[in-house]
């Protein structure tokens, strides 16, 4: 599995294409491996970097963001996330 993850690390744009293709073609092992590689890549990255990569806009209010951060801090402390 490590070899597969190293392959996916090379180009995140290709990785997203693989996810879409594996999903459309119903190739479950490729879909799972590419999603796992994406999740691994996202670990520890700031929200802003992930939003920029996926071209996502932030539609949360500052209050909603604060509430989500507090909830996630509690889950992380309990090791549920």
N, C-alpha and C positions, 0 to 999 in steps of 0.2 A: 504494500500500500504506500510506503514511503516514496518509492519511485514514481508512482502515479501523482502524488502530491507535489513532488519536485517538478514534474512536467507542467503541472497547472500553474506553478508559481511564475513561470516565465512571462506570461502575457495575460493580464486580467481581461482584456477585451476578447481574446480568443476564448477564454474560460466562459464568459457570458454567452458567447455563440454556441459553445458546446452544451451548456445547460439548456438553451432553447432547442437545439437540434435533438438532444437526447430526450427531452420532454416530448417534442413533436413526434419523434420516431418511436417513442415508448421503449427506450433502451435504459432500463432501470439501473443496471450497474454503473453505466456512464453518468447518468443523472445523479445518482447518490455520490459518486466519487467527485464530480465537479461541484456539487453543492457543498460537500465536506471541505473541499479545497477553498471555496469561497468563504465559508464560515471561518476556517483557519486563518485566511488572509485578513478577515475583519477583526479578529481578536486583538484587543488592545489599541485599536485605532480610534481616534477621536470621531465623534459623531459627524463633525463637519467634513472630515476627509471622506467618510463613507457616503455622505450626502452628495459631495462633489463628484465622486467616482460614478455613482449611479444616477447623477443628474436629478436629484430629489430636492424639492423645495420644502422648507420648513413651514408647515401650516399650523404649528402649535403656538399658543400664546406663551409668554414667559411664565405665567402661573402654571400652565399645563406642563411645561418642561420641568419646572421645579418639582411639581408633584410626581412626575415620572421618575426623576432622579432619586427622590426620597424613597419611592417604592422599590426601585431597583437596588438601592444601597441596602435596604433591609433584606431583599432576596439574596444578594451576594453574601451578606453576612451569614445567612442561613444556608448558603451554598446550594440554592435552588436554581440559579441561573448559570 
